[in-house]
Amino acid sequence: KLDKRIANAINYVECNLQKTLTINTLASAANLSNTQFKVLFKQQTGLTAMSYVSRARIEKAQALLSHTDYPLKIISELVGYTDLSSFSRRFTQIVGLPPSKFKQ
């Protein structure tokens, strides 16, 4: 079972994927110092907080690609990427194929 503070941070991530998410912001959502947050998050989830954010963004992008006709640029913005090429690179790293191929 997740520590309530980490659960709060995860909930914050899920509700704010389109925003800039930093360790500062997430630690605040969890009511922890940055250092305490990073250690506890890794213990609880097995991922660094920023890895978790990247994965959450890409999972949301996969859902949008599968269930909407939004263009890639819009999807990338909805999941917090201002740069389409950064989004495509990260998507390819995590999923194993580019978003343009995933959508087909």
C-alpha positions as CSV (number, residue, x, y, z in Angstrom):
1,K,0.0,0.0,0.0
2,L,1.3,3.4,-1.0
3,D,2.2,6.0,1.6
4,K,-0.6,8.6,1.5
5,R,1.9,11.4,0.7
6,I,3.2,9.6,-2.3
7,A,-0.4,8.7,-3.4
8,N,-1.1,12.5,-3.2
9,A,1.8,13.2,-5.4
10,I,0.8,10.5,-7.9
11,N,-2.7,11.9,-8.0
12,Y,-1.3,15.4,-8.6
13,V,0.7,14.0,-11.6
14,E,-2.3,12.3,-13.1
15,C,-4.4,15.4,-12.8
16,N,-1.7,17.8,-14.1
17,L,0.1,16.0,-16.9
18,Q,-0.2,19.0,-19.2
19,K,1.7,21.3,-16.7
20,T,5.4,21.6,-16.0
21,L,6.0,19.1,-13.2
22,T,9.1,19.4,-11.1
23,I,10.4,17.7,-8.0
24,N,9.6,20.9,-6.1
25,T,6.0,20.8,-7.2
26,L,5.6,17.1,-6.5
27,A,7.3,17.3,-3.1
28,S,5.0,20.1,-2.2
29,A,2.0,18.1,-3.2
30,A,3.3,15.3,-0.9
31,N,4.1,17.7,1.9
32,L,7.7,16.5,2.0
33,S,11.1,18.1,1.4
34,N,12.6,17.5,-2.0
35,T,15.1,14.9,-0.6
36,Q,12.5,13.1,1.5
37,F,10.2,13.0,-1.4
38,K,12.7,11.6,-3.9
39,V,13.8,8.8,-1.5
40,L,10.3,7.8,-0.5
41,F,8.9,8.0,-4.0
42,K,11.7,5.6,-5.3
43,Q,11.1,3.3,-2.3
44,Q,7.3,3.2,-2.9
45,T,7.2,3.0,-6.7
46,G,10.5,1.6,-7.8
47,L,10.9,4.6,-10.2
48,T,12.3,8.1,-9.8
49,A,9.6,10.7,-9.8
50,M,10.5,12.1,-13.2
51,S,10.6,8.6,-14.7
52,Y,7.1,8.1,-13.3
53,V,6.0,11.4,-14.8
54,S,7.4,10.5,-18.2
55,R,5.7,7.1,-18.2
56,A,2.4,8.6,-17.1
57,R,2.5,11.1,-19.9
58,I,3.3,8.5,-22.5
59,E,0.5,6.2,-21.2
60,K,-2.0,9.1,-21.5
61,A,-0.6,9.8,-25.0
62,Q,-1.1,6.1,-26.0
63,A,-4.8,6.3,-24.8
64,L,-5.3,9.6,-26.8
65,L,-3.7,8.1,-29.9
66,S,-5.9,5.0,-29.6
67,H,-9.2,6.7,-28.9
68,T,-9.1,10.2,-30.5
69,D,-8.3,11.7,-33.9
70,Y,-6.2,14.5,-32.4
71,P,-3.1,15.4,-34.3
72,L,0.3,14.4,-32.7
73,K,1.1,18.1,-31.9
74,I,-2.2,18.4,-29.9
75,I,-1.6,15.1,-28.1
76,S,2.0,16.1,-27.2
77,E,0.7,19.4,-25.7
78,L,-2.1,17.6,-23.8
79,V,0.5,15.4,-22.0
80,G,2.9,18.3,-21.2
81,Y,5.3,18.4,-24.1
82,T,5.9,21.8,-25.7
83,D,8.2,20.3,-28.3
84,L,6.9,17.6,-30.7
85,S,10.3,16.1,-31.3
86,S,11.0,15.7,-27.6
87,F,7.6,14.0,-27.2
88,S,8.4,11.7,-30.2
89,R,11.8,10.8,-28.8
90,R,10.5,10.0,-25.3
91,F,7.5,8.0,-26.7
92,T,9.8,5.9,-28.9
93,Q,12.1,5.3,-25.9
94,I,9.3,4.0,-23.7
95,V,7.0,2.3,-26.2
96,G,9.5,1.1,-28.7
97,L,8.0,2.7,-31.8
98,P,7.3,6.3,-32.8
99,P,3.8,7.8,-32.1
100,S,3.1,8.2,-35.8
101,K,3.4,4.4,-36.2
102,F,1.6,3.6,-32.9
103,K,-1.5,5.5,-34.2
104,Q,-1.9,3.4,-37.4
